Amino acid sequence: MLGQFLQRYCCRLNSICKLCNLPMLGHVRRFVHSMGCVQVFLSEDNMKTDPNRIYFTAWCTICNEMTPSVPLSENTKSLSFAKYLELRFHGHAYKKRSDIGRSSPTVAPNCEEFKQCQHSLHRDYVHYFTFRGVGAKFQYTPIEVWDIGLPPLVLELKAPRVVDHFKYMEEMKNFSMKGHEVYTSIHERIADLATEDDTLAIVVNLKTALNKDQFIFKQHIEIVQTLLTDPKVSLYDVSDALLMSKRVLAESIDLWGPRVQDIALAQKAAVKQQLAQPSQINADSGTICTEDIRSEYSEASPVLPEISSTHDDTHSQIDGKSNEFENDSVSHLNCMTEKKYSMEQLLSNSTGTDKKSIKKILTQLLPSAGPSNLLHTPFSAQEHYTLPLGAFPVLVHDQDLSSLIAYSLTSSEYQRLVANLADCNFVGSSSSGGSVVGQSANAENSNNTNATNHSSPHLKRKSQESSQEGEENDKISNVNTSVEEERTKSRASTSHVELSFHDNGKHFTCKIYFAKEFDLMRAKMLKPPKTEKSLYKELEKSKKCEELKVCQSRSGPEMELVCKISDGSAPTQSDTNKSSRNTLQLEIEKSRNYLARSLCSSEQWEARGGKSGSRFCKTLDDRFVLKEMSKSDINIFENFAPNYFDYISKCQQQNQPTLLAKIFGVFKVIIKRKDSLVEKSLLVMENLFYDCDIKNKFDLKGSERNRLVDPTDQQGEIVLLDENLVQMSWSKPLYILSHSKSVLKDAINRDSTFLEKNQVMDYSLLVGLDHENKMLVLGIIDYIRTFTFDKKVESFVKQTGILGGMGKLPTVISPERYKQRFIDAMDRYFYTVPDRWEGLSKT
């Protein structure tokens, strides 16, 4: 009854709280139901009243109207306390009775003197009871009841954001101007070869080739401009078209810079040799003997023989790589590589030119010390546009390691190695993961007899670069030899794939852990958006017809291959594979490509407040998070991964909710330069807060030791800890409905049991508060660390109290104790709110 509750639990001056051993005065009790909370505040009351009676008064929190203090009647004291709470929660329609007409019937109802409070007695009024010097204040307040959002078993990827047409138009305008400047500088360099008297055939040939290259560049610029006129164009189409335009320009720079430089260097050496031997000069005519020039021309430069053989090399390279790209990509690559005909072909039509003119042209070509490339490039040295094409164009940037991962996932070499993993495991089940790497390296070495280095996008340009490539191949061979000697390693490592490629003096390596397992997992758990037919591919095909017309003047096997591919008469290996792929393989490729789309670009993400100290990156579309891993983490994950794949697959098959933030790939990337080496191991996981407006973030472990962050000392995105949540709960607890609490509790118990079996500890529950949708976004993260020897020592030292901690249990404890503490803490952090349907499911 109401009177007994007040006398027994509220109005006792010397009552002590059993939990904190402090007086009950100053404490707050809460009764929560549905969408409201009745708070009971106890305080000391000095008003002199009858000690045997309970007095009651109330006042409105809106208009401050107050009722007189009156003693409770016996009927009121006998009211059920549960019924009283029900009135406070649901009796919001009850208002103060009107006294108009009883005191003065002649007074108009709208008179200011008789206007009374018309607010709810149970929702807007504070009820105040006093008894024997203690006051109990009952106040109703609405509460925020949160829904819970667990990581979905299937991630539904959304279509890319709307294209900012103005931004891309400005970028395209600036880029086309830079491209025009590049081609103009090449034209000016070719014009310097001409004399005032004669126009040499070599100049005509160079200009013809350059005009064709410039025409192809303009075609790609027009594709981008056409795409930007469509208001519904896909961001992927615009991005691919823009990257292909930049690729064309970068290829032209890489082609024409060495081409002009090689002629100049070789002939400059020949001129110097001629000046040293004046007897070979005809004084009467002032000309140079053609036979002498050709002899000295071939002996002067070690670079020209490489260039003169590029016609055959290019054909071999195209034949070797035509099965690695889609039809549209192959056609473009063949058209571009076919341009790289030899200098002997350019010189073949100049046999009848004036010999003195040739000498004058070649002496004007270069200053005394020529740079490595005469052409100014608008691209940064850290950007790599001309790597071999994969499923779609990817810009690899030295400072963005995720772009290196994206390129590796879309490369044709990766697809080939993954397809061969099953055969590799069957043939050499006792060999290590390096066997897959060895196959890749041996394939490259065998292809080098017919073409340039398989991983290089360019033809051979310098003898120095060629020697560097040879050194890299030697290193890979040494690695293969050592790998064969380590066949006793774990069989699990045979699931890894390692790719290597290089560009501009930089060697890139990307090791993909558990490639086939992650491919299968992504196919089941990533749902790509429905996209319409690519407008970019349609435009590219139409433009290629015009490109072929421009290329008709060329001859040779390269042009025949381009024509066959364009006409569709020569189906590639890619077409044959497509026809034989089953649905699962297509889903694997599709999900992998969409993951790579997100990984194409990322940015640093500094989440402050956490204790791990790990470095994070986020993809620009905000879908995935990349976390840096240590070497020990990689070793632990290799043992943990098979059980992880089985558990995630089981949860999906049985439709069981799990809080584990899903991992979609683990990679090790290496960028090797002449004077530096960058090596990072990265874990790619889902962003739990994707498409959510998160205001507060909490990293909860269930520990009370050093788990408090001062928000005023932090900048950027702050991650709060356990004690911060406890302090917030004093005024604004996190309330969830009972069915949500049941789902959350089951998921926590199931996940923590799995982690305990794998000796995993130090994991945490990441909680984000989405105030707009009233959603608690939850997920377990950092579940890689096992209870290794160093953690055991850390736990022992902290438990002794030598390092402080005020006797609190440390964060790092055994997996069994960590699991139980984690479960108990999460149960305390989230409060259950019953509603009117509570308990009906049990009846």
C-alpha positions in Angstrom: 0.0 0.0 0.0 1.1 3.6 -0.6 1.2 4.5 3.1 3.3 1.4 4.0 5.8 2.1 1.2 6.3 5.7 2.4 6.8 4.7 6.0 9.0 1.7 5.4 11.2 2.6 2.4 11.2 6.4 2.3 10.6 8.2 5.5 13.3 6.7 7.7 15.8 9.3 8.7 18.6 6.9 9.6 18.1 4.3 6.9 21.3 3.0 5.3 21.8 1.9 1.7 22.9 -1.7 1.6 24.9 -1.3 -1.6 27.0 1.8 -0.8 26.6 1.9 3.0 25.6 5.6 2.9 22.4 7.2 4.2 19.4 6.9 2.0 19.0 10.7 2.1 20.3 12.0 -1.2 19.6 8.7 -3.0 17.3 8.4 -6.0 14.9 5.5 -6.7 13.5 4.9 -10.2 10.5 3.0 -11.3 10.4 2.6 -15.0 7.6 1.3 -17.2 6.7 1.8 -20.9 8.0 5.2 -21.9 8.2 6.9 -18.5 10.1 6.9 -15.2 8.9 7.8 -11.7 11.8 9.1 -9.7 11.8 9.2 -5.9 14.1 11.8 -4.3 14.6 11.7 -0.5 15.5 14.8 1.5 15.3 16.1 5.0 12.2 18.2 5.8 12.2 20.7 8.6 8.5 21.6 8.5 6.8 20.9 11.9 3.9 18.5 11.4 2.0 15.8 13.2 4.6 12.9 13.6 1.8 10.4 13.2 0.4 11.6 10.0 1.6 11.7 6.4 1.2 15.1 4.6 0.8 15.6 0.9 1.2 18.5 -1.4 1.8 18.9 -5.2 2.8 21.5 -7.7 2.8 21.8 -11.5 6.2 21.8 -13.2 4.8 23.9 -16.1 2.8 26.7 -14.5 4.0 26.3 -10.8 0.5 26.2 -9.4 0.7 24.5 -6.0 -1.9 22.7 -3.9 -2.1 23.2 -0.1 -0.5 20.7 2.2 -3.1 18.2 3.6 -2.8 15.0 5.6 -3.5 11.8 3.7 -6.8 10.1 4.3 -7.0 6.5 5.3 -8.4 5.6 1.9 -5.4 7.2 0.2 -2.9 5.5 2.4 -4.6 2.1 1.6 -4.2 2.7 -2.2 -2.1 0.0 -3.8 1.3 1.3 -4.6 1.3 -0.5 -7.9 -2.0 1.2 -8.7 -0.5 4.5 -7.8 2.4 3.9 -10.2 0.0 2.8 -12.9 -1.8 6.2 -12.6 1.5 8.0 -12.8 2.5 6.0 -15.9 -0.8 5.9 -17.8 -3.2 8.3 -16.1 -2.2 11.4 -18.1 -5.7 12.4 -18.9 -6.6 13.3 -15.3 -6.6 17.0 -14.6 -7.5 19.3 -11.7 -11.3 19.6 -11.1 -12.7 23.1 -11.8 -14.2 25.1 -8.9 -16.0 27.6 -11.2 -19.7 27.9 -10.4 -19.4 26.5 -6.9 -17.8 29.5 -5.2 -19.4 32.3 -7.4 -21.9 31.2 -10.1 -22.2 34.7 -11.5 -18.5 34.9 -12.5 -17.8 34.3 -16.2 -15.7 31.1 -16.9 -13.0 33.1 -18.8 -12.3 35.5 -15.9 -8.6 35.7 -15.0 -9.4 35.3 -11.4 -10.8 31.8 -11.8 -8.4 30.4 -14.5 -6.9 27.1 -13.1 -4.1 24.8 -14.1 -5.3 22.3 -16.7 -2.1 20.2 -16.9 -2.0 16.5 -16.2 -2.0 15.7 -12.4 0.1 12.6 -12.9 2.4 13.6 -15.7 3.1 17.3 -15.1 2.7 17.5 -11.3 5.3 16.7 -8.6 3.9 14.8 -5.6 5.5 15.5 -2.3 5.0 13.4 0.8 6.4 14.3 4.3 6.6 12.1 7.3 8.7 12.6 10.5 11.2 15.0 9.1 11.8 13.2 5.8 10.4 14.3 2.4 9.8 12.0 -0.5 9.3 13.7 -3.9 7.7 11.6 -6.7 8.3 13.0 -10.2 7.3 11.6 -13.6 9.8 12.1 -16.4 9.6 10.7 -20.0 12.6 8.4 -20.9 14.4 7.5 -24.1 13.9 3.8 -24.9 16.5 2.6 -27.3 16.3 -0.1 -30.0 19.4 -2.2 -30.5 21.2 -2.6 -33.8 23.4 -5.7 -34.0 25.8 -6.2 -37.0 23.7 -7.7 -39.8 24.4 -11.2 -41.0 24.3 -9.8 -44.6 25.7 -6.4 -45.3 23.6 -4.6 -47.9 25.9 -2.3 -49.8 24.3 0.9 -51.1 24.7 2.4 -54.5 27.4 5.1 -54.6 26.5 8.6 -53.8 25.2 11.1 -56.4 27.9 12.5 -58.6 28.9 16.1 -58.0 28.8 17.2 -61.6 30.2 20.6 -61.0 33.2 19.2 -59.1 34.0 16.7 -61.8 33.5 19.2 -64.6 36.1 21.5 -63.0 38.5 18.6 -62.5 38.0 17.5 -66.0 38.6 21.0 -67.3 41.9 21.4 -65.4 43.0 17.9 -66.4 42.3 18.4 -70.1 44.3 21.6 -70.1 47.3 19.8 -68.5 47.0 17.1 -71.1 47.0 19.7 -73.8 50.2 21.2 -72.4 51.9 17.8 -72.4 51.1 17.1 -76.0 52.0 20.6 -77.0 55.4 20.2 -75.4 55.9 16.9 -77.3 55.0 18.7 -80.6 57.5 21.4 -79.8 60.2 18.8 -79.1 59.4 17.2 -82.4 59.4 20.5 -84.2 62.9 21.1 -82.9 64.1 18.1 -85.0 63.1 19.9 -88.2 65.5 22.1 -90.2 64.9 25.2 -92.1 65.7 23.6 -95.4 64.2 20.1 -95.2 61.4 18.3 -93.5 62.7 14.8 -92.6 60.6 11.7 -92.8 61.4 10.9 -89.2 59.6 14.1 -88.2 56.6 13.2 -90.3 56.4 9.8 -88.7 56.8 11.1 -85.2 54.1 13.7 -85.8 51.7 11.1 -87.2 52.2 8.8 -84.2 51.7 11.7 -81.8 48.5 12.8 -83.5 47.1 9.3 -83.1 48.0 9.3 -79.4 46.5 12.7 -78.9 43.3 11.7 -80.7 42.9 8.7 -78.3 43.3 11.0 -75.4 40.7 13.4 -76.7 38.3 10.4 -77.2 38.6 9.6 -73.5 38.0 13.2 -72.5 34.9 13.3 -74.6 33.6 10.1 -72.8 33.9 11.8 -69.4 32.2 14.9 -70.7 29.4 12.9 -72.2 28.9 11.0 -68.9 28.7 14.2 -66.9 25.8 15.4 -69.1 23.6 12.6 -67.7 22.1 13.6 -64.3 21.7 10.0 -63.3 25.1 8.8 -64.2 26.8 6.3 -61.8 29.8 7.5 -59.8 31.6 4.4 -60.7 31.3 5.1 -64.4 32.6 8.7 -64.0 35.5 7.5 -61.8 36.4 4.7 -64.2 36.3 7.0 -67.3 38.4 9.7 -65.5 41.0 7.2 -64.4 41.2 5.8 -67.9 41.8 9.3 -69.3 44.6 9.8 -66.8 46.0 6.4 -67.7 46.1 7.3 -71.4 48.0 10.5 -70.6 50.4 8.8 -68.2 51.1 6.1 -70.9 51.9 8.8 -73.4 54.3 10.5 -71.0 56.0 7.2 -70.3 56.3 6.5 -74.0 57.3 9.8 -75.5 59.7 10.9 -72.8 62.1 7.9 -73.2 61.5 7.9 -77.0 62.8 11.4 -77.5 65.5 11.0 -74.9 66.9 7.7 -76.4 67.3 9.2 -79.8 69.0 12.3 -78.4 71.4 10.4 -76.1 72.4 8.0 -78.8 73.0 10.6 -81.5 74.7 13.0 -79.1 77.2 10.2 -78.3 77.6 9.6 -82.1 78.2 13.4 -82.7 80.8 13.5 -80.0 82.6 10.5 -81.5 82.4 12.2 -84.9 84.1 15.3 -83.5 86.8 13.2 -82.0 87.5 11.6 -85.4 87.6 14.5 -87.9 89.2 12.4 -90.6 85.8 10.8 -91.3 84.2 14.1 -92.2 84.1 15.2 -95.8 85.5 18.7 -95.8 84.3 19.5 -99.3 80.7 18.8 -98.8 80.4 19.3 -95.1 78.4 16.1 -94.7 78.8 13.0 -92.7 79.1 9.6 -94.2 75.8 7.7 -93.7 77.5 4.3 -93.1 79.7 5.8 -90.3 76.7 7.4 -88.6 74.8 4.1 -88.6 77.8 2.2 -87.2 78.5 4.7 -84.5 74.7 5.2 -83.9 74.4 1.5 -82.9 77.5 1.5 -80.8 77.0 4.7 -79.0 73.9 3.9 -76.9 73.0 0.7 -75.1 69.4 1.9 -74.9 68.5 1.9 -78.6 68.7 -1.9 -79.1 66.0 -2.3 -76.4 63.8 0.3 -78.1 64.4 -1.1 -81.6 63.0 -4.5 -80.4 59.9 -3.2 -78.8 57.8 -4.1 -81.8 58.3 -7.8 -81.2 58.2 -7.4 -77.4 54.9 -5.6 -77.6 53.4 -8.3 -79.7 54.5 -11.0 -77.2 53.3 -8.9 -74.3 49.8 -8.5 -75.8 49.6 -12.2 -76.6 50.6 -13.1 -73.1 48.2 -10.8 -71.4 45.2 -10.8 -73.6 43.5 -13.4 -71.5 43.8 -11.3 -68.3 41.4 -8.5 -69.0 37.9 -7.9 -70.2 37.2 -7.3 -73.8 37.0 -3.5 -73.4 40.2 -3.4 -71.3 42.1 -5.6 -73.8 41.1 -3.6 -76.7 42.4 -0.4 -75.1 45.6 -1.9 -74.0 46.4 -3.4 -77.4 45.7 -0.1 -79.1 48.0 1.7 -76.7 50.8 -0.8 -76.7 50.7 -1.1 -80.5 51.8 2.6 -80.7 55.2 1.7 -79.3 56.9 0.9 -82.6 60.6 1.1 -82.9 62.9 3.9 -83.8 64.3 2.0 -86.7 60.8 2.1 -88.2 60.7 5.8 -87.7 64.1 6.2 -89.3 63.4 3.8 -92.2 61.9 6.5 -94.4 64.7 9.0 -93.9 67.5 7.3 -95.9 67.4 10.0 -98.6 67.6 13.0 -96.3 70.5 15.4 -96.2 73.2 14.1 -93.9 74.1 17.5 -92.6 70.5 18.1 -91.6 70.5 14.9 -89.6 73.6 16.0 -87.7 72.0 19.4 -87.0 68.8 17.9 -85.8 70.5 15.5 -83.4 72.9 18.0 -81.9 69.9 20.3 -81.0 68.0 17.6 -79.2 69.4 17.7 -75.7 71.5 19.9 -73.4 74.8 18.6 -72.0 73.1 16.6 -69.2 69.6 15.3 -70.0 67.1 14.4 -67.4 65.4 10.9 -67.2 62.2 12.2 -68.8 62.1 15.4 -70.8 58.3 15.8 -70.4 56.7 17.5 -67.4 54.1 15.2 -65.9 51.0 16.5 -64.1 50.9 13.5 -61.9 52.6 12.9 -58.5 55.4 10.4 -58.3 53.3 8.7 -55.6 50.5 8.0 -58.1 50.6 4.9 -60.3 48.2 4.9 -63.3 49.8 2.5 -65.7 49.8 -0.7 -63.8 48.1 -3.6 -65.8 44.4 -3.3 -65.9 42.2 -5.5 -63.7 38.4 -5.7 -63.3 38.3 -1.9 -63.3 40.8 0.9 -63.2 42.4 1.5 -59.8 44.8 4.3 -58.9 47.5 3.0 -56.6 48.8 5.7 -54.3 51.9 5.2 -52.1 50.3 7.0 -49.1 47.0 5.1 -49.4 47.7 1.4 -48.6 44.0 0.5 -49.2 44.4 1.3 -52.9 47.2 -1.2 -53.1 44.8 -3.8 -51.6 42.0 -2.8 -54.0 44.3 -3.2 -57.0 45.5 -6.6 -55.8 42.0 -7.9 -55.4 41.0 -6.8 -58.9 44.1 -8.0 -60.7 43.9 -10.9 -63.1 46.9 -12.5 -61.4 45.0 -12.7 -58.2 42.1 -14.4 -59.9 44.4 -16.9 -61.5 46.2 -17.7 -58.2 42.9 -18.1 -56.3 41.6 -20.4 -59.0 44.8 -22.5 -58.6 44.7 -22.7 -54.8 42.7 -25.9 -54.8 45.1 -27.6 -57.1 48.0 -26.2 -55.2 46.7 -27.6 -51.9 46.0 -31.0 -53.5 49.4 -31.4 -55.1 51.5 -30.0 -52.2 49.5 -30.3 -49.1 52.6 -30.3 -46.9 54.1 -27.2 -48.5 53.9 -23.7 -47.1 52.0 -20.7 -48.4 55.0 -19.6 -50.3 54.4 -22.3 -52.9 51.6 -20.1 -54.3 54.0 -17.2 -54.4 56.5 -19.4 -56.1 54.1 -20.3 -58.8 53.4 -16.6 -59.4 57.1 -15.7 -59.6 57.9 -18.6 -61.9 55.2 -17.7 -64.2 56.6 -14.2 -64.4 60.1 -15.4 -65.0 58.9 -17.7 -67.8 57.0 -14.9 -69.5 60.1 -12.7 -69.4 61.5 -14.6 -72.4 58.7 -13.4 -74.6 57.8 -10.0 -73.0 58.8 -7.5 -70.6 58.5 -8.2 -66.9 54.9 -9.5 -66.3 54.2 -7.1 -63.5 55.5 -4.0 -65.3 53.1 -1.9 -67.3 55.8 -0.4 -69.5 58.3 -1.6 -72.0 61.9 -1.6 -71.1 63.1 2.0 -70.9 66.6 2.0 -69.3 69.4 -0.4 -68.9 69.5 0.6 -65.2 65.8 -0.2 -64.7 66.3 -3.5 -66.5 69.1 -4.4 -64.1 66.9 -3.6 -61.2 64.2 -5.9 -62.6 66.7 -8.6 -62.9 67.8 -8.1 -59.3 64.2 -8.3 -58.1 63.7 -11.6 -60.0 66.9 -13.0 -58.4 65.5 -12.1 -55.0 62.2 -13.8 -55.8 64.1 -16.9 -56.9 66.1 -16.9 -53.7 62.8 -16.7 -51.8 61.4 -19.6 -53.7 64.4 -21.7 -52.9 64.1 -20.9 -49.2 60.4 -21.6 -49.3 61.0 -25.1 -50.7 63.2 -25.8 -47.7 60.4 -24.9 -45.3 57.8 -27.4 -46.3 57.1 -28.4 -42.7 55.2 -25.2 -41.9 51.5 -25.1 -41.2 49.1 -26.2 -44.0 46.9 -23.3 -43.3 49.4 -20.9 -44.9 48.7 -22.5 -48.3 45.5 -20.4 -48.4 47.5 -17.2 -48.7 48.3 -15.5 -52.0 51.1 -13.0 -52.5 51.3 -10.7 -55.5 54.2 -8.5 -56.6 54.4 -5.7 -59.2 56.4 -2.6 -59.7 56.3 0.8 -61.3 58.6 3.9 -61.4 61.4 2.2 -59.4 59.0 1.0 -56.6 58.3 -2.6 -55.8 54.9 -3.4 -54.4 53.9 -6.6 -52.6 50.5 -7.6 -51.3 50.0 -10.8 -49.3 46.3 -11.8 -49.0 45.6 -14.1 -46.1 43.0 -16.9 -46.5 42.1 -15.6 -49.9 39.6 -18.3 -50.9 38.0 -18.4 -47.5 37.4 -14.7 -47.4 36.2 -14.8 -51.0 33.5 -17.3 -50.0 32.6 -15.4 -46.9 32.2 -12.1 -48.8 30.0 -13.8 -51.4 27.6 -14.9 -48.6 27.7 -11.8 -46.5 28.0 -8.9 -48.9 25.0 -7.9 -50.9 26.0 -5.5 -53.7 23.4 -2.9 -54.9 21.4 -3.4 -58.0 23.1 -1.4 -60.7 22.0 -0.5 -64.2 24.0 -1.3 -67.3 27.2 0.7 -67.4 26.9 3.8 -69.6 30.7 4.2 -69.6 31.2 0.8 -71.3 28.7 1.6 -74.0 30.4 4.9 -74.8 33.8 3.3 -74.7 32.8 0.7 -77.3 31.5 3.3 -79.6 34.6 5.4 -79.3 36.8 2.4 -80.0 35.4 2.1 -83.4 36.7 5.5 -84.1 40.0 4.6 -82.5 40.3 1.6 -84.9 39.8 3.8 -87.9 42.6 6.0 -86.7 44.8 2.9 -86.2 44.1 1.5 -89.7 47.3 3.0 -91.1 49.2 0.7 -88.8 50.1 -2.9 -89.8 51.4 -5.9 -88.1 50.1 -8.6 -85.8 49.3 -6.1 -83.1 46.7 -4.4 -85.3 45.3 -7.8 -86.4 44.8 -8.7 -82.7 43.0 -5.4 -82.0 40.7 -5.9 -85.0 39.9 -9.4 -83.9 39.1 -8.4 -80.4 36.9 -5.5 -81.6 35.0 -7.6 -84.0 34.5 -10.3 -81.4 36.0 -13.0 -83.7 38.8 -13.9 -81.3 37.2 -14.7 -77.9 39.6 -14.2 -75.0 40.2 -16.6 -72.2 38.2 -14.3 -70.0 35.1 -14.9 -72.2 35.6 -18.6 -72.0 35.9 -18.5 -68.2 32.7 -16.4 -67.9 30.6 -18.9 -69.8 31.7 -21.7 -67.5 31.4 -19.9 -64.1 28.6 -20.9 -61.8 26.4 -18.6 -59.8 28.6 -18.8 -56.7 31.8 -17.8 -58.6 30.0 -14.9 -60.1 28.8 -13.8 -56.7 32.4 -14.1 -55.3 33.8 -11.9 -58.1 31.0 -9.4 -57.7 31.4 -9.1 -53.9 35.2 -8.9 -54.2 34.9 -6.1 -56.8 32.5 -4.1 -54.6 34.9 -4.5 -51.6 37.7 -3.2 -53.9 35.6 -0.3 -54.9 35.3 0.8 -51.3 39.0 0.2 -50.7 40.1 2.3 -53.7 40.5 5.3 -51.4 40.7 5.8 -47.6 41.6 8.4 -45.1 43.3 8.4 -41.7 40.8 8.1 -38.8 42.0 9.1 -35.3 39.6 7.7 -32.7 40.7 9.2 -29.4 40.1 7.8 -26.0 40.7 4.1 -26.6 43.6 2.3 -24.9 44.8 0.0 -27.8 46.8 2.7 -29.5 46.1 1.1 -32.9 46.0 3.2 -36.1 42.8 3.2 -38.1 41.7 4.2 -41.6 38.2 4.5 -43.0 37.2 4.1 -46.6 35.9 7.3 -48.2 32.4 5.7 -48.6 32.5 5.1 -44.8 31.7 1.4 -45.3 34.8 -0.3 -44.0 37.5 0.3 -41.4 41.1 -0.7 -41.8 43.1 -1.5 -38.6 46.8 -1.9 -38.4 47.9 -5.3 -37.0 51.2 -6.3 -35.3 53.2 -9.4 -36.3 51.9 -11.2 -33.2 48.4 -10.4 -34.2 48.9 -11.9 -37.6 50.3 -15.1 -36.1 47.4 -15.4 -33.7 44.9 -14.7 -36.5 46.3 -17.5 -38.6 45.4 -20.0 -35.9 42.1 -18.3 -35.0 40.8 -17.9 -38.6 39.5 -21.4 -39.3 37.4 -21.4 -36.2 36.2 -17.9 -37.0 35.1 -18.9 -40.5 33.2 -21.9 -39.1 31.5 -19.9 -36.4 30.3 -17.0 -38.7 29.1 -19.5 -41.3 27.1 -21.4 -38.5 25.5 -18.2 -37.3 24.4 -17.3 -40.8 23.1 -20.8 -41.6 21.1 -20.9 -38.3 20.1 -17.2 -38.5 21.6 -16.6 -35.0 22.4 -13.0 -34.2 26.1 -12.3 -33.5 27.8 -9.2 -32.1 31.1 -9.9 -33.7 32.1 -7.2 -36.2 32.8 -9.1 -39.3 36.3 -9.2 -40.8 36.4 -9.2 -44.6 40.1 -9.6 -45.2 43.6 -9.5 -43.7 46.5 -8.2 -45.8 50.2 -7.4 -45.6 51.4 -4.7 -48.0 55.0 -3.8 -48.7 56.3 -0.8 -50.6 60.0 -1.0 -51.4 61.9 1.9 -52.6 65.7 2.4 -53.1 66.1 4.1 -49.8 63.1 3.1 -47.7 60.7 0.2 -46.9 57.1 0.4 -45.8 55.5 -2.8 -44.4 52.1 -2.9 -42.8 49.6 -5.6 -41.9 46.0 -4.5 -42.2 42.7 -5.9 -41.1 39.6 -4.9 -43.1 36.3 -5.0 -41.0 32.9 -3.6 -41.4 32.2 -0.1 -40.1 29.6 -0.7 -37.4 28.5 2.9 -37.5 28.0 3.1 -41.3 25.0 5.3 -42.3 24.4 6.2 -38.7 24.5 9.6 -37.0 26.5 8.6 -33.9 26.9 11.3 -31.2 28.5 9.2 -28.4 30.8 6.2 -28.6 31.7 3.8 -25.8 34.3 1.1 -25.7 33.1 -1.3 -22.9 35.2 -4.1 -21.4 33.4 -4.6 -18.1 36.5 -3.4 -16.1 36.6 -0.5 -13.7 40.4 -0.1 -13.7 41.7 2.9 -15.7 38.5 3.1 -17.7 37.7 6.8 -17.5 38.3 9.4 -20.2 38.2 13.1 -19.7 36.3 14.4 -22.7 37.6 18.0 -22.2 41.2 16.8 -22.9 40.3 15.1 -26.1 39.9 16.4 -29.6 38.3 14.8 -32.7 36.2 11.7 -32.4 36.2 10.7 -28.7 35.7 7.1 -27.6 34.4 7.0 -24.0 35.0 4.0 -21.6 33.2 2.1 -18.9 33.3 4.6 -16.1 32.1 7.3 -18.5 29.0 5.2 -19.2 28.4 4.6 -15.4 28.6 8.3 -14.7 26.1 9.0 -17.6 23.8 6.3 -16.2 23.3 8.3 -13.0 21.2 10.8 -14.8 20.4 9.2 -18.2 20.5 5.4 -18.1 20.4 3.4 -21.3 16.9 1.7 -21.4 16.0 -1.0 -23.8 12.8 -3.1 -24.1 12.8 -6.6 -22.6 12.8 -8.5 -25.9 15.8 -6.5 -27.0 17.5 -7.3 -23.8 16.9 -11.1 -24.4 18.3 -10.9 -27.9 21.4 -8.9 -26.7 22.0 -11.2 -23.7 21.8 -14.4 -25.9 24.2 -12.9 -28.4 26.7 -11.9 -25.8 26.6 -15.3 -24.1 27.1 -17.1 -27.4 29.9 -14.9 -28.7 31.8 -14.8 -25.4 31.6 -18.6 -25.1 33.1 -18.9 -28.6 35.9 -16.5 -27.8 36.6 -18.3 -24.5 37.0 -21.6 -26.3 39.6 -20.0 -28.5 41.4 -18.4 -25.5 40.5 -14.9 -26.7 40.3 -12.1 -24.2 40.5 -8.3 -24.0 37.7 -7.9 -26.5 35.2 -5.0 -26.0 31.7 -4.0 -26.9 31.6 -0.9 -29.1 28.4 1.1 -28.5 27.2 4.0 -30.6 24.3 6.2 -29.7 22.2 7.3 -32.7 19.9 9.9 -31.2 18.0 10.5 -34.4 16.8 7.0 -34.8 16.9 6.1 -31.0 19.2 3.2 -31.8 22.1 1.6 -29.9 24.5 0.4 -32.5 26.5 -2.5 -31.0 29.3 -4.8 -32.0 32.2 -6.7 -30.4 35.6 -5.6 -31.6 39.3 -6.4 -30.9 38.6 -10.2 -30.6 42.0 -11.3 -31.9 44.2 -11.1 -28.8 44.6 -14.4 -27.0 45.8 -15.1 -23.5 49.5 -15.5 -24.3 52.4 -15.6 -22.0 53.0 -11.8 -22.0 49.4 -11.2 -21.1 49.6 -13.7 -18.3 52.6 -11.8 -16.9 50.8 -8.5 -17.3 47.7 -9.8 -15.5 49.7 -11.2 -12.6 51.7 -8.0 -12.1 48.5 -5.8 -12.1 46.7 -8.1 -9.7 49.5 -7.7 -7.2 48.8 -4.0 -7.0 52.4 -3.0 -7.5 51.4 -0.7 -10.3 48.4 0.8 -8.5 44.8 0.2 -9.5 43.4 0.6 -6.0 42.8 -3.2 -5.7 40.5 -3.3 -8.8 40.7 -6.3 -11.1 42.9 -5.5 -14.1 41.5 -5.5 -17.6 43.6 -8.4 -18.7 42.6 -11.6 -17.0 42.1 -15.3 -18.0 39.5 -15.9 -20.8 37.2 -17.7 -18.4 37.1 -14.8 -15.8 37.0 -12.2 -18.6 34.0 -13.9 -20.1 32.0 -13.9 -16.9 32.9 -10.3 -16.0 32.0 -9.2 -19.5 28.6 -10.8 -19.4 27.8 -9.4 -15.9 28.9 -5.9 -16.8 26.9 -5.7 -20.0 23.8 -6.9 -18.1 24.3 -4.0 -15.7 25.0 -1.4 -18.4 21.7 -1.8 -20.2 18.5 -1.5 -18.2 15.3 -3.4 -19.1 12.1 -1.5 -19.5 8.9 -3.6 -19.2 5.8 -2.6 -21.1 2.1 -3.5 -20.9 2.7 -6.7 -22.8 5.4 -8.0 -20.4 4.9 -11.6 -19.4 2.1 -12.4 -21.8 4.3 -14.6 -23.9 4.8 -16.9 -20.9 1.1 -17.5 -20.2 
